[in-house]
Amino acid sequence: MSDVKNKSIIINVKDLSFKSDQLVIDLIRFLSEALPQITLNRQGKKIEVEMPIKLSKRALRLRIKKFLYKKGLHEDFRPISYKSSDIEGYTIKEKKVIQLSYY
């Protein structure tokens, strides 16, 4: 058997958990069903994802967007990629809405 290499990606769900903590639990369940080759661990407002190197970050982003669409949250939230020196991942941020009032 070949040795499977894994990479770690962090999903920051701080804004999503402000709306409802149940949404975070549903996201974990949805990702584990959609991508069975990944392992998910929740640590407070972050979800740590262990995934094979061959699986792209874009596939994970696509599943997050699909979850938001199915829950009807695609107009309120969006996944934003971030990368620092030691951590890479996504943060689910609330979309900024500009409300203009006309006279």
Wavefront OBJ file of the C-alpha trace (Angstrom):
o trace
v 0.000 0.000 0.000
v 1.189 3.478 -0.711
v 1.620 6.038 2.018
v -1.121 8.661 1.695
v 0.076 12.239 2.216
v -2.335 14.643 3.881
v -2.594 18.405 4.085
v -4.372 20.444 6.699
v -6.811 23.238 5.896
v -8.634 25.424 8.422
v -12.195 26.692 7.861
v -13.050 29.669 10.058
v -16.811 29.596 10.737
v -17.005 32.502 13.191
v -19.573 34.537 11.234
v -21.659 31.463 10.413
v -21.775 30.401 14.074
v -23.098 33.857 15.044
v -26.141 33.178 12.873
v -26.689 29.646 14.213
v -24.466 26.975 15.722
v -26.644 24.345 14.075
v -25.464 25.600 10.666
v -21.872 24.730 11.604
v -22.916 21.215 12.626
v -24.833 20.865 9.347
v -21.761 22.067 7.407
v -19.577 19.420 9.062
v -22.134 16.729 8.258
v -22.507 17.927 4.655
v -18.753 18.035 4.024
v -18.199 14.581 5.518
v -20.927 13.132 3.277
v -19.858 15.010 0.134
v -16.135 14.274 0.565
v -15.755 10.954 2.423
v -11.942 10.960 2.075
v -11.519 13.932 4.440
v -11.541 14.037 8.244
v -13.069 16.956 10.106
v -12.340 18.179 13.639
v -14.120 21.151 15.163
v -12.130 23.388 17.504
v -14.368 26.205 18.683
v -14.981 28.543 15.768
v -12.637 26.657 13.433
v -12.967 23.390 11.548
v -9.729 21.559 10.831
v -9.856 19.542 7.612
v -7.336 16.758 6.926
v -7.458 15.896 3.238
v -5.278 14.073 0.712
v -2.817 16.194 -1.242
v -4.434 15.173 -4.534
v -7.727 16.757 -3.465
v -7.709 20.441 -4.355
v -8.722 23.345 -2.141
v -11.084 24.404 -4.891
v -13.091 21.179 -4.470
v -13.536 22.032 -0.797
v -14.587 25.596 -1.659
v -17.094 24.286 -4.178
v -18.693 22.057 -1.522
v -18.873 24.966 0.926
v -20.603 27.122 -1.698
v -22.971 24.241 -2.486
v -23.864 23.951 1.211
v -24.570 27.689 1.444
v -26.771 27.504 -1.634
v -28.754 24.520 -0.333
v -29.370 26.263 2.995
v -30.405 29.497 1.254
v -27.420 31.399 2.668
v -25.591 32.083 -0.603
v -26.791 35.690 -0.643
v -25.613 36.281 2.938
v -22.299 34.393 3.226
v -19.340 33.500 1.015
v -16.112 31.502 1.466
v -12.943 33.603 1.243
v -9.542 31.991 0.824
v -6.685 33.048 3.091
v -3.095 31.930 3.405
v -0.542 32.930 5.999
v 2.968 31.624 6.558
v 1.821 28.465 8.361
v -1.978 28.246 7.911
v -4.084 28.113 4.790
v -7.804 27.708 4.461
v -11.123 29.470 4.122
v -13.156 31.800 6.213
v -16.910 32.024 5.768
v -17.676 35.729 5.907
v -20.928 37.600 5.764
v -21.347 39.550 2.536
v -21.316 43.271 2.892
v -24.538 44.842 1.690
v -24.689 48.493 0.769
v -28.084 50.009 1.307
v -28.682 53.223 -0.531
v -31.610 55.348 0.424
v -33.071 57.578 -2.217
v -35.184 60.596 -1.471
l 1 2 3 4 5 6 7 8 9 10 11 12 13 14 15 16 17 18 19 20 21 22 23 24 25 26 27 28 29 30 31 32 33 34 35 36 37 38 39 40 41 42 43 44 45 46 47 48 49 50 51 52 53 54 55 56 57 58 59 60 61 62 63 64 65 66 67 68 69 70 71 72 73 74 75 76 77 78 79 80 81 82 83 84 85 86 87 88 89 90 91 92 93 94 95 96 97 98 99 100 101 102 103
